[in-house]
Amino acid sequence: MSIHRQYLVFCMRGVRYGVALDSCHEVNLRSRVYPVPRARPHISGIMNLRGEVVTVIDLPSMFSPSKGEASSGAVIRLKAGEHPIAIRVDAVEDILTTENALEPPPPHLAEEHLRLIAGVIQTENGIVQIIDPQGILRV
C-alpha cells in the first residue's frame, strides 16, 4: 500500500520549496504586515490573522539575507510550536501529492540552510526542498 504525502509548494527567489500540508493553517494572499522596530533581520513584522497576532518571518531572507528585499507575496500561516508564526514567500504554486519519499538534504548545504530543510523530493518538474517548520523556530 502506497502512502500519499501532500506538500504546499511555493517559490522563493526562483527556487521551489514546500511544507507538509498538515503543517499549514492557511494561506493569505493579501495581508498587511506591521513592522516591528529593532526586530531580527528575518522578521518582517506582525499581522492580525483572524484576531490573533502572528509573527511574520521573511523566509527568503533566512536563506540569503544579502539578496533582494523582503518578499511581498503570500503569507503562509504554519502550525509550529506554541506561538503562531507565518512565513512570507514570493508565490504559492500548488499542492503536490506524491508517493516519493523524502530524501535527506545534500550535506554540502550551509548549516543555516540545513536547519531549515527537512529533506528534498524529486518530482517531474524538478526538486522541491521541504521546509521544517520547527527549524524556523530554532533560528
N, C-alpha and C positions, 0 to 999 in steps of 0.2 A: 504494500500500500504506500503510495507516494504522499509526501507531506507538501502542501502548498503553503508558501510563505508570501506575505504581501508587504510591500515597501512603498512609501510615498517617495517618489523620485523628484528631485529638484536640481536646479543648476546654480552654480556659484562660479563666477568668473570663467565661464566656459567649461567647467568640469562638472560631471554628473555625480551627485551624491544621493543617498537615500536614508530613510529612517524607517524602522519597523512600524507598520501601520498601527499596530496596537499601542505604540508609544505616542501617537498623535492624538491630541484632543480636538483641535480644529485648525483650519487654515483661514487666515484673514487677508484678503487682497487689498483692502482699503482700511488702513488703520493709522491713527495719529500716535506717534511716539514722542513723548516729552523727554527732553534731555535732562540728565542729572549732572549737576556740576561736580567736578572732581571724581567722576566715576572712572573705572578702569577703561583703557582704550577700546576694548572689545564690547563694552556695554553701550548700546545705542540709547538706552533710556528706559522709561517705564510707560506702560499703557494700561488703559482700563478695558478689560475684556469681560463683558457680562457682569460688571460690578466688582470684579476682582482686579487688584493692582498686580501687574505682572512685569518682571524684569525682562527686557528685550535684549538679546545678545546678537551682535552683528557677526554672524558665523564666518563670513569671508575674511574678516579682519583677524580672526583667530588663526586662520591658515596662512595668510600672507599679509601681515599688518602694514607693510610698506606699499602695497599695490592698490591704488584706487581709493575711492571714497566709500562711505557707508552705503550699503545696499539700500535701494528704495523699493524693492519688490515686495514679495509676500512675507507675511509673518506666520510662522507655524508654532502653535502652542503645543508644548510637549508635556507628557506625564513623566516627570523625573524628580524623584525625591519629595521632600515635604513642601518645598516652596515652588510655586508655579513659575515656569520660565517659558519664554518664547524665543525662537531664533528667526533672524531676518535673513532671507535668501533672495537671490536675484529673480528667480522664477520657479514656479511649481510646474513640473512636466506632466506626470501621470502616476497611476498606481501600477506597480509592477507585481504581477503574480508569477511566481516561479517555483519550480521544484529543485532548482540548483541550490547546492549547499553553499553556505557562507564560507569563503576561504580566508585564511589569515592574511592580514595586510602585508605587503612586501617589507622585509626587515630593514631596508635601506632608507625608509622614510625618516624624517626628523622626529625626535622624541615627542615634541608637542603634537605633531600630526598623529603619531601612533596612539597617543592618549585619547584622541577623539574618534578614531576609526575602529569599529568592531570587526570589520573584515571587508572583503570585496566579493561581488557577484559578477560573473561573466554572463552577458546577455547577447542577443543577436545584434544589438546596437552598440556594443562595447561594454566596458567595465563600469560598474556603479560602486562607489565607495560608500559603505554603510556606516553612518554616524552612530556612536554610542551616546545616548542622552546622559548617562551617568558620567561619561568622560567630560562632557561640557561642564558639569558641576564641579569636577575636580580641578579645573583650570583656574 
